Amino acid sequence: MFARKVTTLLKPNSIAKFSVLMEEEVIPMLRKQNGFREELTFFAPSEDAVTGISLWDKASNAEAYSLGMYPAVLRKLAALIEGTPKVDTYEVVNSTFHMIAAAVAA
């Protein structure tokens, strides 16, 4: 499993709009991506910052998203974010997610 972490600053008082946009437009786009598994988004109110962690089957799936659909996602969010998001990638070492997903599927 592979993780992609994106952190960005939001413009003041835009978390509600950001959350709706993620739920209604961005996450449905992610679900169409090959190898996508999960998206977790965290908000740090004291910093007006959001961090999103997406889980992927393998690094090549996340890379394909990064090169293909991610620029369109940034355009959708452009009115709500400040500056350029910081993107980090990780190989997942431990996770309970795969156990949760297996239990739900059973």
DAKACOR-V240252 format. One line per field, one symbol per residue. ss: DSSP state (H for helix, E for strand, - for the rest). phi: phi as a letter, one per 30 degrees, with the letter a starting at -180 (. if undefined). psi: psi as a letter, one per 30 degrees, with the letter a starting at -180 (. if undefined). A space follows every 10 residues. Layout:
ss: ???
phi: ???
psi: ???
This chain:
ss: -EEEEEEEEE ----HHHHHH HHHHHHHHHH H----EEEEE EEEE----EE EEEEEE--HH HHHHHHHH-H HHHHHHH--- EEEEEEEEEE E-----HHHH HHHHH-
phi: .bbbcbbbdc dehcdddedd dddcbddedd ddddidcabb bcccedchcb bccccbeaed dddddedcde edddddcedc ccicdccbbb ddcbaceddd dddddd
psi: lkkkkkklkl lkhgeeeeee eeefeeeeee ffkkfkelkk kkkjeffhkk kkjkklelee eeeeeefdfe eeeeeefeff lkakkkkllk kkekkfeeee eeeef.
